[in-house]
Every structure is written in C-alpha cells, then in structure tokens.
Amino acid sequence: MAFSDFKTISEVQEKYKIKYTEDNFIVSQELSPSDNFLDDFEFNKENIDIFTSEASRSEIIISPLLREVYKKHYQGYSFWIQKSISYDEDLSGTPDYIFSRRSELGKTVLETPIVIVAEAKKNDFQQGWGQCLAELIAVQKMNNNPQRAVYGIVTDGNLWQFGKLIVDIFTKNPANFTIDNLSKVYGALESLVQLVEQEDKT
C-alpha cells in the first residue's frame, strides 16, 4: 500500500488510531517575498495560464514559492522534491516535497523529515490530506520521536492548508490561505518554519 492509496483522513485515522482536532496554530501574517520572486510571479500570472494543469501549478507556483521560503533557512534544513521514503510496506511512497534537517553528511542524505507538502491532485483536498497524513505518520515513525511535531501542507497552488501531527493527534489549521493574497501565503509558510525552528531549539 502506497501513500497515494489512502483516500481520506478518516481512513488513515481508523487504521492508525489518530485523533482529529482543529486549532489555528499558524500565525496569520503578511510578509513579502523577494522582488525577483514577485517579478517572476507577476510575469507568469499575466502571460501563462498557471492553473491549466497540475504540472503548471507545480512548476510555476508551488515549487518556486517553497524554494523562496527555503532560501532563508537552507543552512539548517534541506529541501527535497519527489524523494521516496519508506517505513514499512503500508507507509511508503514519494511525497511531493519534504523539508528536513540538514545532514552533516551533505545534501545527498535525508536527515529527520519535518515538513511534508502534498499536492491536491485534481483539486481533491480530501485525498490530499489522506495521503499527507499517511506521510506524516511515516516520517514520525522514521524519526522515532512521536513527541516532535511533524507538519503537513496540502495545496493545489491556489489554496494552501496546514496541519500537524504530535503523537496520535492530528491538528488541522482551520484558516486557509489563497494565492490571491500572496503575502499571506508566504507569511503562513514562514510562520510554519518559525515553529520548526523553535522546536529545534528546545
């Protein structure tokens, strides 16, 4: 069974006995990306049908925005695209994106995964969260530290949703963020990184 075989949050909850709750743990703040990023983003939005396909959303919106956030934090963390992970035969597959601690061995070695980003294929957030929660359970088990929060993001490029898993409790952030307010999406992503950094200091 692969991550993508999970279709809903409830399916994952029942299999792994995960409790569900909601809480606004992401601080809503407005931050502006770099001028270069904004120039590229505006050019693409004006001249390319960026929502015409999953590939265009991934290559023009999701990947560039995640990289933009990553640039400020690369010294302590690594950013992975389509990196396969496996805990057991049920919890295995290839998350769309992973943020992890940076390994002392270099950029080729996956250290502790902390943030998982799943694309909502065909704008299906229900399945997107089912897949993302399964991926969070896998990295939690791989990290062998259930008390350490692992974070999930599900997005179709337009809508961005956030969640976290601690021990057996999955918490979904009820506030959503949309790309029409880019500074809020960027601010939400930066808020999540700040949560990660705070936990790494404790």
C-alpha angles and dihedrals in degrees: 000000000000129000090256091059090071108091104182142021090242091056090056092043093055095046096048101026095243120169119221127220139154130229136152097242094150112086110229106228135150116234127164122228119225120296090246091055092047092050092051092044093051092046091051093045092051098043108027131057091236095181097049095101143003090252093055092047090049098045099037104034116012104040096041093048093049090047090050091056092043093056090072094051107033096115093069102026143045129222119215130191118200094347113167118229132181135189098164138332092285097043104051139105143088120302114208093235136002132191113200140165112279112257120231085227092065142256095313095067123077110226125183108332111224109165128039122193119197125188114227099234112216086002089287103150093171092063091036090060093043089056094042094050090051089051091049091052090050095052091043089057092043090052090050090214111102092176090064110089118237118197133217134199125191118191143160090198092262102054121042122196129182136207140163138205124213118174102314099337122098114197121195120201103232094204113087128204126213130203093237084078097046095172090059093049090048090046091051091051091049089048090056092050089051089054089052092049092049091053092048090056094054 
